[in-house]
Amino acid sequence: MRLVASSNSAPASVNRYLLPHEQDVVTIRRHPAVLIGPVGAVLGALIAAGILSNTSIAADSAALAIIWWLWLLVLVWFVWRVAEWSVDYFVITSARLLLTTGLITRQVNMMPLGKVTDMRFERSLLGRFLGYGTFVMESAGQDQALSKINFIPYPEQLYLEVVGLIFKE
């Protein structure tokens, strides 16, 4: 399976970081499993708010309001995390690897393909079950901004794409 996206289908938030001579090979979001923690937190907070609402603590209307306002804060935090996930992309171009993150403060991490000296991917048991992995890259013994990328979907296919670009002949 080849995961190829043309430059026309990549979002504008990614295209603005591509050089004129670069060709977009793959543009992909992180796996939705990155949201497992926030989903668990919002559901746990909902259950806690529901239980606390049925105790003697909630007899006071101010306490009941505080319980549900706190849950609303957790819900807003969850919506923020989903919004961040929706604008974060892992990009493989013909010349480099990019990871764009951030909703308000944009961060773009980059590694030239020619500088990658070692690359591997790891998959935990949950990652194999859900279909994500982690890319670990090294670059000539230097500490790079883009050395570990978590929650990558289709890690085998993407690994083959990157290795194919690094060792093309």
C-alpha positions in Angstrom: 0.0 0.0 0.0 1.5 3.3 -1.0 0.5 6.4 1.0 1.0 9.2 -1.4 -0.6 12.6 -1.3 -0.2 15.3 -3.9 0.8 18.8 -2.9 -2.7 20.0 -3.9 -4.4 17.8 -1.3 -2.0 18.8 1.6 -3.5 21.6 3.8 -2.3 25.1 3.4 -0.9 25.0 6.9 1.6 22.4 5.6 2.2 23.8 2.1 3.6 27.1 3.5 6.6 25.2 4.9 7.5 23.4 1.7 10.3 24.7 -0.5 9.6 25.4 -4.2 11.7 22.4 -5.3 10.3 20.0 -2.7 7.6 17.4 -3.6 5.1 16.4 -0.9 5.3 12.6 -0.7 3.1 11.9 2.4 1.1 14.2 4.7 -0.6 12.5 7.5 -2.0 13.3 10.9 -0.9 11.5 14.0 -3.1 8.5 14.9 -6.3 9.3 16.8 -5.0 7.1 19.7 -3.1 10.2 20.8 -6.5 11.3 22.2 -7.0 8.2 24.4 -5.7 10.0 27.5 -7.9 13.1 27.0 -10.9 10.9 26.3 -10.3 9.0 29.5 -9.8 12.2 31.4 -13.1 13.7 30.2 -15.0 10.5 30.8 -13.5 10.0 34.3 -14.3 13.6 35.2 -17.9 13.1 34.0 -18.3 10.0 36.1 -16.7 11.8 39.1 -19.0 14.8 38.6 -22.0 12.5 38.3 -21.1 10.6 41.5 -20.4 13.8 43.4 -23.7 15.3 42.3 -25.5 12.5 44.0 -23.7 12.9 47.4 -24.3 15.2 50.3 -21.7 17.5 48.9 -24.0 18.5 46.1 -26.8 19.5 48.6 -25.3 23.0 48.4 -26.1 24.5 45.0 -22.7 26.4 45.0 -20.8 23.1 45.4 -22.9 21.5 42.7 -22.1 24.4 40.3 -18.4 24.1 41.1 -18.4 20.4 40.4 -20.0 20.9 37.0 -17.9 24.0 36.1 -14.8 21.9 36.8 -16.1 19.2 34.5 -16.7 21.9 31.9 -13.1 23.0 32.2 -12.0 19.4 31.6 -14.3 19.3 28.5 -12.9 22.6 27.2 -9.3 21.1 27.6 -10.4 18.0 25.7 -11.8 20.1 22.8 -8.5 22.0 22.8 -6.5 18.8 22.5 -8.8 17.6 19.6 -8.3 20.9 17.9 -4.5 20.6 18.3 -4.6 17.1 16.9 -6.5 18.2 13.9 -3.8 20.7 12.8 -0.7 18.6 13.6 0.8 16.9 10.6 3.8 14.6 9.9 5.1 15.4 6.4 7.5 13.4 4.3 8.8 15.3 1.3 11.4 14.5 -1.3 14.1 16.3 0.7 13.1 16.2 4.4 10.8 15.1 7.3 8.7 17.7 9.0 6.5 17.6 12.1 4.1 20.6 12.4 2.4 21.1 15.8 0.6 23.8 17.7 -2.7 25.6 17.3 -1.7 29.0 18.5 2.1 28.8 18.7 3.2 26.9 15.6 6.2 24.7 15.9 7.9 23.1 12.8 10.5 20.4 13.5 12.5 19.3 10.5 15.2 16.8 9.5 16.8 16.6 6.1 16.6 13.1 4.6 20.3 13.2 3.9 21.1 13.6 7.5 19.2 10.5 8.7 21.8 8.0 9.7 19.6 5.5 11.6 15.9 5.1 11.7 13.6 2.6 13.3 10.0 2.2 14.4 8.6 0.7 17.5 5.2 -0.7 18.2 3.8 -1.4 21.6 1.1 -4.0 22.1 -1.5 -1.3 22.2 0.1 0.3 19.1 -0.1 -3.0 17.2 -3.7 -3.5 18.2 -4.7 0.1 17.2 -2.4 0.5 14.3 0.2 3.1 15.3 3.9 3.2 16.1 6.8 5.5 17.0 9.6 6.6 14.7 13.0 7.0 16.2 15.6 8.7 14.1 19.3 9.6 14.6 21.4 12.0 12.7 25.2 11.8 12.7 25.4 11.6 16.5 23.7 15.0 16.8 20.7 15.8 19.0 17.9 16.7 16.6 14.6 18.4 17.2 12.9 15.6 15.2 14.3 12.5 16.8 11.2 10.8 18.1 7.7 10.9 16.6 4.9 9.2 18.5 1.5 7.9 17.3 2.4 7.5 13.6 -0.4 5.6 11.7 0.7 2.9 9.2 4.2 2.7 10.6 5.4 -0.1 8.3 4.3 1.6 5.2 5.6 5.0 6.2 8.9 3.4 7.2 9.2 1.9 3.8 8.4 5.2 2.2 11.1 7.0 4.2 13.7 4.3 3.7 12.9 4.3 -0.1 13.5 8.1 -0.2 16.7 7.9 1.8 18.2 5.0 -0.2 16.8 5.8 -3.7 19.2 5.0 -6.5 
